[in-house]
């Protein structure tokens, strides 16, 4: 039988989550004048559909001709299953857009883009050419059965309700003849019972609905208090130094974090250090004379690493409890630092109304203990902290800086794929640490000239 190839199209609709890079966006009303590229992404809760819904002009939307290698989770509602696959998506429309964790670098931005998405999966299929055959007449028995079934349905729909009405009329006539003038008393009694029953049932429904509502409220309040105690306890009391009432010198400072790795698995860590070690770390930085970033980074690392034993013990416990191998543990450490808010370090006084920042930071960098104390920091403060942690756990890591891009990244020598800097015949893969979701070996398009990155610390 002859076959022909035809192009088939499946339209899907779902929730989009991905990373983008593009021009600095000054208005969220239209993206016609901006160059926005989707780097990668995934679609959750995808469902097949036959058409694109109308999208209002007031809705923030972005059209992309094609996005390659999307991770798509497709719902099969008939079989109650989810299918996960990687596929290219064409004629993409992303709307109800929300930007998160946006980082500005010059005139460009990069970050997370979320929203609803329509798109088409296009594939080739072979179809058999079937010759037209004349329809055969139905057998007489089949025709009789079909006619009888139609008559039965029509009878049930029309005759049976009429018979019910006639039955109730006949019953009322019989009761009238039998009871005579007492029929009205019985009618009034029946109406009263019906009304009272309706009122009684109404109050019972209100009571049960109110009880369910009250019970539901108590359940949510209980869950709220449980999670607020668990999650809000991560708000540490001593987040800022106060000259009026500073902690005691030997008091342990606790910094608690709840974060997710790149597979959305959650981790919790309670990282402790002595307040006096934080003060000494800051004062040690004040004494250092700046010669080069290599000397500065090395001195800060060497001083703080001996005062972070309690932090290392907490990380070791996370590694042991979750049975993490070398690559997975590095992901957990980097995703922890990525989850911490970004801020600028200002040598003088800063105004946090413009952008989150920390005042009076010498050399514009935080020591590892300062970063844990303030729970925020800029790019090289992050790379120095990750360098100190991973070096302690035996990793081969470096700090890579770029004067052209004004940026700092961690470089790690492990078995992965992606962009790397070759140093002494070793591959050190770039790892962005200033925002969530950036995996190892990925360089933003606007800073991907590897020759502009140099070794700052090994």
N, C-alpha and C positions, 0 to 999 in steps of 0.2 A: 504494500500500500504506500502511495507517495506521501512524502512529508515535506513541510516547508518550515523555515526558521522565522519566528516572529519575535518582535521586541515587546516584552511585557513590563508593566509598571505597577508597583505597589506603593500607594500613598500611606504614610504613617504619620501619627500625631502623638506627641509625648512631651516630657519635661527635659529640657536641655541644660547641661552643665558642662562648661569647658573653659579654656583659657584663650585669651585673645591678645593681639598686639596691634597697635595702630597709632594714628595721630592723636594728639591731645584733644579731647572732646570738650568743647565749650558750651554746647547746647544739647539737650536730650530730646529735642523735638524731631530731628531728622538726621540721618546718617549719610545723606546724599553727597555731602562735601568732605567726608572723612574716608581715609583709607584704613579699613579695619580688616585684619586677617584673623581667622580662627585657627589657632595652632593645633589644638586637639580637643576632644570632648567625648561626652557620652550622653545617651538618651535613655531615661528611665520611664517606666509606665507607658511604653509605646503601644499603640493600638492601630490596627488597620482601619482605613477610612476610604470612602469613595470620592471625597471632594474636599476642597479647602473651604473652611468657614470664612465668612466675611470678616475682615480685620479692619476695625475703625481707623480712620486717618489720624485720630488723636492718640492711638496706641503707638508706643515706641517700638519700631520693628526694623529688622535688618534682613536684606535679601542677599543670599550667597549662591552662586551658580553650582558649586560643588564643595563638599567637605569629605575628605578621604579618611578611611579607617576609623569610623566612629564605632564605639562600643555601644551596642543597642540591646536593650532588654525589652523583648516583645511579649505582650500578654496574649495568651490563648484562652479567652473567656469560656469557650465551649468545654475545654478539657481541664480548666483550672491549672494551667501550667505556664511557666515563664521560659522563654527561649532567649539565650544570650548569644550574640554573634557579632562579628566585626564586618562592616560593610560600608561602601561609599554611599553618600546621600546627595542627590541632585535636586535642583530647584528648591533650595532650602529657604524657608521663611521663619525667622526667629522673632517673636513678639512678646509683649509684656516683659521687656528686658530689664534686668537689674545688674548693675556692675558692683563687684565686691573686691576688696583687697587691691585696689588700684594703686599702682606705683608710677610716678611721673619721672621720666628720664629725658631731660631736654624738652623737645617738642613732641615726644612720643609718650605713650602710656602702655602698660601691660597689666594684666590682672585676670580676674574671674568674670565670666559672663553667664548669667542664668536667665531662663525664660521658657516660654512655650515654643514648640517647633513643629512645623510641617515640612515634609520632604518626600522625595520619591526614590525608591529602590528600583533600579532598572536592570533587567536580566533577559537573556535570550532563552527561548523555549522552542521545541519542535512540536508541530501540530500535524496530525494525520489528516489527509484529505479524504473525506467520506463521501461516496456517491449518494445522491438523493434516491431514496427508494420509496415507492408509493405506499401510503398508509393502508393497512388491511382493515376491512370493516370489522367492528366488534361482533363477537358471537351473540346470538340471540339471548342466551342465558345471562350474559354480562349486562346486556341492555335492560333486561327485566329487573335484575338485582339493583342496578343503579336507579331505575325509575321508582322501585318500591322504597328504597332508602330515602329518596327525595320526598315522597309522599309521607313517610313516617315522620321526618323532621318537620314538615309543614303542619302535620296534624298535632304534634307535640307543642308547636309554637302557637297555634291558633285555637284548637278545639279544647285542649285540656284546661287552660285558664277560664274559658267560658263555662265548662262543666263545674269548675270549682265555685264560680259565682252562683250558678243555679242551685248547687248543693246548699250554700249558706242561706239563700232565699227560702228554700224549702224547709230548712231547719227553723228559721225564724217564724214562718207561718205555723208550723207544728207547735212551737212553744207558745205562740199567741193563743191558739185554740185551747191548749191545755191549761195555761195559767190565767188567761183572760185578763182582768184588770191588774193582776199582780205582776204582769209582764214589765210594767214601767218601773216597779220597785226593783226588780232584778236587773233591769237595764241600768238604773242609777247606781246600784251597788257595783255592777261590773265596771262602769265608768270610773267610780271612785277608787276601786281596787287598781285599775289600770294607771290612773293618775298618780296614786300614792306609790305604786310600784316604780313608776318612772322617776318620781322625785327621790325615792329611796335609792334606786340604782344610780341616780345622778350624784347624790352625796357620797355614795360608796366609791364611785369612780374618782370623784375629786379627792377623797381621802387617800385612795391608793396612788393616784397620780402625785399627790403632794408628798406621800411617804417615799415614793420612788425618787422624786426630785430632791427631797431632803437627804435621802440615803446617798444619792449621786453626789450632792454637794459635799457631804462628809467624806466620801471616798476621795474626791478631788482635793479637798483640803488636807486630808491625810497624806496623799501622794505629794502634794505641794510642800508640806512641812518636811517630809522625808527627804525629798530631793533638794529643797532649799537648805536643809542642814548639811546635806552631802556636797552640793555644788557651791552654795553660797559660802560654805566654810572655806572655800578656796580664796575668798577675799581676806587676805592676811591683814591683821590689824596694823602691823608696823611697816606699811608700804612706803612711808616717807619718813625722812629724818626730821625730827622737830627739836629745835634748840631748847624748847621749854622743858620737855620731858623725854630725853633720849633713853633708849634701853640701856641696861647695865652692860658693861664691857664684855663680860663672859656669857651673856644671855644668848641662847640659841634662837636664831631667826628662822622661821618656817616659811617656805614658799611652795605652795601646793598647786599642781597643774592637772587638768583633765584634758586630754587631746586625742586625736585620731591619726592613725598612720595613713598611708596611701591606699590601703585596702579597707579603710573606714573601721578598723578595729580600734577600740578605745583603750587607753592606758591612763593610769593614775600614778603620780609620783609626789612624794612629800620630801622636798629637798631642804636640808637644814645646814646652817653654817653659823659660826659665832659672830656676833655683832662687832666684836673687837677685831676679828680678821678682816671684815669688810672695811673698817676704819683704817687698819694698817695697809690694806691693799690700795686704798685711795691715796694715802699719804706716801706710799712707795712710788706711785706714779708721779706725784708732785715732785719727787726728788730726782727723777730721771731726766737727763739732758738729751734732747732729741738729736740724734745723728742720722738715723734712717729708720724706715718702717721695720726693717729686719731686726735691728737692735731693740726698738721699742716693743715690738710684738714678743720677741724672745724674752726680754726682761719681765714683761707682764705675765707671760705664761709661766716662767720659772718660779716667780714669787707666789702666784696664786695656786699652782698645782699642789703644793704641800699643805694648803689650807682648805682643800675641797674634799677631804676624805669622806665626810658624811654624805656629800652629794654623790661621790663615786659609789658608795655602798648602796644608796637608793637605786642608782642605775643598774648596778650589778644584780640587785634583787629583781628588778623588772626583767632583766635578761634571763635570769635563772627560772623565774616563775613562768615565763612564756616560751622557754626553750628556744631562744632566738639564735640563729646562726650569724655569721659575720655580716653578711649583706643586710639581713633583716634588722639587726641591732643598729647598724648605721642609719637605716631608714627611720627607726624609732627616735633616735637622738636628733636627727635633722628635722623630722616632722614636729618634734617638741619645740625646737627653737623657731621654726616657721610659724607655729601657732601663737607665739608671743608678739604683741603689737609692736609695730615699727614706730620709731621716734627719731628725731634729730638730736644730736649732741651739740650744744651751743657753748662756746667759751665764755660768753657773757650771760646776760639775762634774756630769757626767751619768753615769747607770748604764745601760750598754748591755744589761744583763740584761732590762730592761723593754722598751725599744724602741731601735733604732739611733739614735745621736745623736753630736754633736760638742761637746766642752766648750769653754768660754771663747770664745764667738763674740759679738763686740760687735754690738749692734743686731739680733741673731738672724738675720743674713743673711751669706752667703758672697759674696765678690767672684767674678767669673768665673774668675780664676786659682786662687782657693782651691777653687772647686767642682771644677775639673780636678785639682787636687792631691789632694783627699780622695776623689774619685770617688763622692760622694754629697752630698745636700743636700735642703732643703725647697722649698716651692712658689715663694716669691719669689726664692730663689737661682737656681732654674731659669729663671724668666721673665726675670730680669736677664741671664743668660748668653745665652739665645736672642735677646733683644732686641739685645745687643751683636753677636752673630754676624750676624743677618739685617740689622741696620742697616748693618753693614759691607758687605754684599753688595747694598745698594741697595733693600731692602724698606721699605715703609711699615708700621711696626709701632708698637704702644703696649703699655704694661703696665697691666692692669686689676686693681684690688683691690676687695675687699669686706670691710668691717669686720664686717658682720652674719654672713657666712659664714666669716670668718677665713681667707680664701683669696686667692690671686693667680693670674692667668692671663695668657698672652700674647694680644694682639689683633692680627690681621693683615688688611691690606686687599689681598685678591687675589680673583680671579674664582672664587668657590665658592658653596655654598649652606649655610644653617644659621642658628644664632643669632648675632646681631651687636649691637654697641653703636654707635649713630650719633653720630659726633663730627665737627663742622664739615662736615656733609652727606656724610661718608664712612662706609662700613660697615666696621667692624673686627670680624672674626669671632673668637669665643672659641676657644681651643685649650687643652685640659687637658694638663698636662705631667708630672704626678706618677705616672702609671702607664701601662703599655703598652696600645696598641690604641685609644686615644681619638683620633678623627679631628677635623679642623677643623670648627667650627660646631656641636659637640655640647656641651650643658650638662647636668650631672647634674640629675635632677628636683628634688632637694631644694635646689638653689641656682640655679634658672632664672628668678628674678625679676631681670630686666635692670636695673630701676631701682635695685637695691641694689649695683650695680657702678659704680665711678667711675674716672676717668682718673688714674692715678698717674704716668705718664711718657709723653711723646710725643716 
